[in-house]
Amino acid sequence: MGRITTLRPVTRIALGEGVHRRADTLAVEEPLEIRVGGAPLAVTMRTPGHDVELAIGFLVSEGVISERSDFRAAIHCGGPGTGGIENTYNVLDTSLAPGVRLPAADEARRFYTTSSCGVCGKASIDAVRTVSHHDVAQDDVRVEAGWIAELPDRLRAGQAAFDKTGGLHAAALFDAVSGELLVIREDVGRHNAVDKVVGWALQEGRLPLRSTVLQVSGRASFELVQKAAMAGIPILSAVSAPSSLAAELAEQTGLTLLGFVRGRSMNVYAHAQRVLIDAATPGEEPAREGRAGR
């Protein structure tokens, strides 16, 4: 499978140079229906690939599961064992371990998510705090600002599909103690990329993700802070701006939120005590309020 990119003929117009027809590489975007026990739960627009991780990460974000033992299996409907003739790989049915409560019909909400907005109409900050299984406020990890400044370049270096299309978001998980890059995922939706990272972590038995940093390629939305907090990630770093609600949720949950992490500057919007000024930059002025680093 793995329909990550596709070729499409385009007309290229370069002023003063004429018009040319050529093939252009585009990021694939297709719907994925996530089911739990045969019942539809959600539809998201995503880049195919790592679908099981995406579904698992989504279930973690929704508070349905919180550890490896909660999840049993997943299968693309229409594939072997389902009786289907044709498999489009756009419907994934997950099964949970015995004893794990399935989402009720009213909880499922049959909501639709797009590749840009994440879980639209999501409940309030209080609801997120209520269902979270992991308390990131208790994570006392500390990181050097100089190390954080390197993460966007390390993320960009791992974006293989972005090099071909220029149209994919990415999320990478780093070990804050060893500095190791643990996993990186790409998708047309920034929230999907994060779900894939979280799904990978659950499959590896790593939840809660204590002493880790999540680096994302775009802005930091409410949904991304929510997903990080639900997975037990204490630090979220973004190359662009956070929203006001993202900063509020980070403050309330105890998550360290950084934005405009570019070059040698960054803004810390919540719980700055986890970010240490390294010895290589004594006396350096912290990023000012507003769009520093642009």
C-alpha positions in Angstrom: 0.0 0.0 0.0 1.5 3.3 1.0 -0.1 5.7 -1.6 1.9 8.6 -0.2 2.5 10.6 -3.4 1.0 10.6 -6.9 1.9 12.3 -10.3 -0.4 14.8 -11.9 0.1 16.7 -15.2 0.3 20.5 -14.6 0.7 23.6 -16.6 3.6 25.6 -15.4 3.6 29.3 -16.1 6.8 31.3 -15.6 6.4 34.9 -16.5 8.9 35.8 -19.2 9.8 32.2 -19.8 6.6 30.7 -21.3 4.3 27.9 -20.5 5.3 24.2 -20.0 3.4 21.0 -19.4 5.0 18.6 -17.0 4.2 16.1 -14.3 4.1 17.3 -10.7 4.3 15.2 -7.5 1.4 15.7 -5.1 0.8 14.4 -1.6 -2.1 11.9 -1.6 -5.2 12.8 0.4 -7.9 10.2 1.0 -10.6 9.6 3.6 -10.0 7.0 6.4 -13.1 5.7 8.3 -12.1 4.5 11.8 -14.3 1.9 13.3 -14.3 0.3 16.7 -15.8 -3.2 17.0 -17.5 -2.7 13.6 -19.1 0.6 14.6 -18.1 3.8 12.8 -16.3 6.3 15.1 -14.7 9.0 12.9 -13.6 9.9 9.4 -10.4 11.8 8.8 -8.7 13.0 5.6 -5.2 11.6 5.7 -2.2 10.6 3.7 -2.4 6.7 3.4 0.3 4.9 5.3 0.7 4.0 9.0 -3.1 3.8 9.2 -3.1 1.5 12.2 -0.8 4.0 14.1 -3.2 6.8 13.1 -6.2 5.0 14.4 -4.5 4.0 17.6 -3.3 7.5 18.2 -6.7 8.9 17.6 -8.2 6.5 20.2 -5.6 7.6 22.7 -6.5 11.3 22.0 -10.2 10.5 22.5 -9.5 8.8 25.9 -10.7 5.4 24.6 -7.4 3.6 25.3 -4.3 4.6 27.2 -1.8 1.6 27.1 -0.7 -1.2 24.8 -2.8 -3.8 26.6 -6.0 -1.9 25.7 -5.6 -2.5 22.0 -6.0 -5.9 20.3 -6.0 -5.7 16.5 -6.9 -3.7 13.4 -7.9 -4.7 9.9 -8.7 -2.9 6.7 -12.3 -3.8 5.8 -12.5 -5.6 2.6 -9.2 -7.4 3.1 -8.5 -11.0 4.1 -10.9 -12.3 6.7 -13.6 -9.7 6.2 -15.4 -11.4 3.2 -14.9 -8.3 1.1 -14.0 -8.5 -2.6 -12.2 -5.2 -3.1 -10.1 -3.5 -0.5 -9.7 0.3 -0.9 -7.7 0.5 2.4 -9.9 3.5 3.4 -11.9 1.7 6.2 -10.0 0.4 9.3 -11.8 -1.6 11.9 -10.1 -1.8 15.3 -10.8 -4.2 18.1 -10.1 -3.5 21.8 -9.1 -5.8 24.6 -11.8 -7.5 26.7 -13.0 -5.1 29.4 -12.1 -1.9 27.6 -15.3 0.2 27.3 -16.4 0.8 23.8 -17.4 4.4 22.8 -21.2 4.8 23.2 -23.2 5.8 20.2 -23.7 9.4 21.6 -20.0 9.6 22.3 -18.9 8.6 18.8 -20.7 11.7 17.5 -20.0 10.5 13.9 -17.9 13.6 13.5 -15.9 14.5 10.4 -12.4 15.8 10.6 -10.5 17.6 7.9 -6.8 17.7 7.1 -6.5 21.2 8.5 -8.7 21.6 11.6 -8.3 18.3 13.5 -11.3 17.4 15.7 -13.7 20.3 14.9 -16.0 21.3 17.6 -14.0 19.6 20.3 -15.2 19.9 23.9 -13.8 22.3 26.4 -10.4 22.3 28.2 -12.1 20.9 31.3 -13.3 17.8 29.4 -9.8 17.2 28.1 -8.4 17.3 31.6 -11.1 15.0 32.9 -10.4 12.2 30.4 -6.6 12.3 30.4 -4.9 9.2 31.8 -1.5 10.9 32.2 -0.5 13.9 34.2 2.2 15.8 32.3 2.4 18.3 35.1 4.3 15.8 37.2 7.1 15.3 34.6 10.1 17.2 35.9 12.2 16.8 32.7 14.4 19.8 31.7 15.9 20.6 28.3 18.5 23.0 27.0 17.2 25.8 24.8 20.1 25.2 22.4 19.0 21.6 21.9 15.4 22.6 21.3 16.6 25.0 18.6 18.1 22.1 16.7 14.9 20.1 16.5 13.1 21.8 13.5 16.2 21.1 11.3 16.3 17.5 12.5 12.6 17.2 11.8 13.0 18.7 8.3 15.9 16.4 7.5 13.6 13.4 8.0 10.7 14.7 5.8 11.3 12.4 2.7 7.8 12.9 1.3 7.9 16.7 1.8 11.0 16.9 -0.4 8.9 15.5 -3.3 5.7 17.3 -2.7 6.1 20.3 -0.4 2.7 19.5 0.9 3.0 17.5 4.0 3.1 18.2 7.7 5.4 16.2 10.0 5.7 15.4 13.7 8.8 13.9 15.4 9.3 12.5 18.8 12.6 13.0 20.6 14.0 11.5 23.8 14.8 14.5 26.0 17.4 12.6 28.0 19.4 11.0 25.2 18.5 13.4 22.4 17.6 10.5 20.2 15.0 10.8 17.4 12.5 8.1 18.2 10.1 8.4 15.3 8.9 10.8 12.6 5.7 10.7 10.6 4.3 12.8 7.7 0.7 13.5 6.7 -1.4 16.1 5.0 -3.0 16.8 8.4 -0.8 17.9 11.2 -3.1 16.2 13.7 -2.8 13.0 11.8 1.0 13.1 11.9 0.8 13.4 15.6 -1.7 10.6 15.9 0.6 8.4 14.0 3.5 9.2 16.3 1.3 8.5 19.4 0.0 5.3 17.8 3.6 4.1 17.2 4.4 4.8 20.8 1.5 2.8 22.1 2.4 -0.1 19.9 5.9 0.0 21.3 4.6 0.1 24.9 6.0 3.6 25.6 2.9 5.4 26.9 3.0 7.6 28.9 5.7 9.4 26.9 7.6 10.9 29.8 10.7 12.9 29.2 10.0 13.4 25.5 9.6 16.4 23.2 7.2 16.5 20.3 8.3 18.7 17.4 5.8 19.7 14.8 6.3 21.4 11.4 3.5 23.9 11.6 1.5 25.8 14.1 0.5 24.5 17.5 -3.3 24.2 17.7 -5.6 23.2 20.5 -5.8 19.7 19.1 -2.1 19.1 19.1 -1.7 20.2 22.7 -4.6 17.9 23.5 -3.0 15.0 21.8 0.4 15.6 23.4 -1.2 15.8 26.9 -3.3 12.7 26.4 -0.1 10.8 25.5 1.8 12.1 28.4 4.2 14.2 26.3 5.5 17.1 28.6 7.0 19.4 25.9 5.5 20.5 22.5 7.6 22.5 20.1 6.3 24.2 16.9 8.0 26.2 14.2 5.0 28.5 14.0 2.5 30.2 16.3 0.2 28.5 18.8 -3.4 29.5 19.2 -4.7 31.2 22.3 -6.7 28.1 23.3 -3.6 25.9 22.7 -1.6 28.1 25.2 -4.5 28.0 27.7 -4.8 24.2 27.5 -1.0 23.9 27.9 -1.0 26.1 31.0 -3.9 24.2 32.5 -2.5 20.7 31.9 1.1 21.5 32.8 2.6 21.0 29.3 5.5 23.2 28.1 4.5 24.9 24.9 7.0 26.5 22.5 6.3 28.4 19.3 8.3 30.2 16.6 11.2 27.8 17.2 13.4 29.1 14.4 17.1 29.6 14.2 18.4 30.7 17.6 15.1 32.1 19.0 11.9 30.7 20.4 8.9 31.8 22.5 7.7 29.7 25.5 4.0 30.2 26.0 3.5 27.9 29.0 5.7 26.3 31.7 9.0 27.8 30.8 10.7 26.2 33.8 11.4 23.1 31.7 13.6 25.1 29.2 17.1 25.9 30.3 19.3 28.6 28.8 22.5 26.7 27.8 25.9 27.9 28.7 26.7 28.7 25.1 24.4 31.7 25.0 24.9 33.6 28.3 23.0 36.9 28.6 21.0 36.3 25.4 17.8 38.2 25.5 14.7 35.9 25.5 12.2 36.1 22.7 9.9 39.0 23.0 6.1 38.8 23.0 4.6 38.6 19.6 5.9 37.1 16.4 9.6 36.8 17.3 11.8 34.8 14.9 9.7 35.5 11.8 
